[in-house]
Amino acid sequence: MISNEFYKRFMSSVILLPLILIVIIEGNFFFNIFLILFLILSIIEWLKISFNRVYLFVGVIFLIFSFFSLFEIRNFYKFNDHNIFIFIYILIICISTDIGGYIFGKMFKGPKLTKISPNKTYSGSIGAFILSLLTTYFYIDNSHLFFDISIKFDFIFLLTTFFISFISQIGDILISFFKRISNVKDTGNLIPGHGGILDRIDGIIFAYPIFYILQNFINFL
């Protein structure tokens, strides 16, 4: 039987994902406005769960840098002359990690992953890795259907997918930590089944800046 929470999550995703993909693909003005709007909403929600001025300041700076990295990767990072390819690749990992963690966690339950977030289980974490690897394998191996390039899912993509999924899960746990300290269940109520913006993009705001930093470090070397 499908729970009411899962139904809300599913319907929210069905409505939001096509809209987000259109904005990403169109880029330029619409994408930039989209980022600015989400940044403002994220900062407002961060005010709700930051319990002192230091965390407030550090969190705002981090969010600004995080959204800046999204802007840079979408508009300037090139992979075989296709910057959108990598942007969507990271997004797919984060979304698959979230969905895989939720579904596998609900299905198999088992030992808790951490006391910070009681709903997180080892089975959910494993499911997050599995689904992110499966979806990115399909995306990359069929890249010729979306772009005028042909790429194979090799060992580098395997490691990168695993790493980004791991960072996304860490981001989820960190936001849960701040919510727990602030004694709030969700950062907001804008998205049915998900809560607030930060509840939905907790993995994304960590995955993109980490990728951006590592990529620039590798290029520097």
Secondary structure, DSSP 8 states (H G I E B T S, - for coil): ---HHHHHHHHHHHHHHHHHHHHHHH-HHHHHHHHHHHHHHHHHHHHHH--SHHHHHHHHHHHHHHHHHHHHHHHT--STT-HHHHHHHHHHHHHHHHHHHHHHHHHH--SBS-SSSTT-BHHHHHHHHHHHHHHHHHHHHTGGGTSS------HHHHHHHHHHHHHHHHHHHHHHHHHHHTT-S-S-SSBTTTBSHHHHHTTHHHHHHHHHHHHHHHHH-
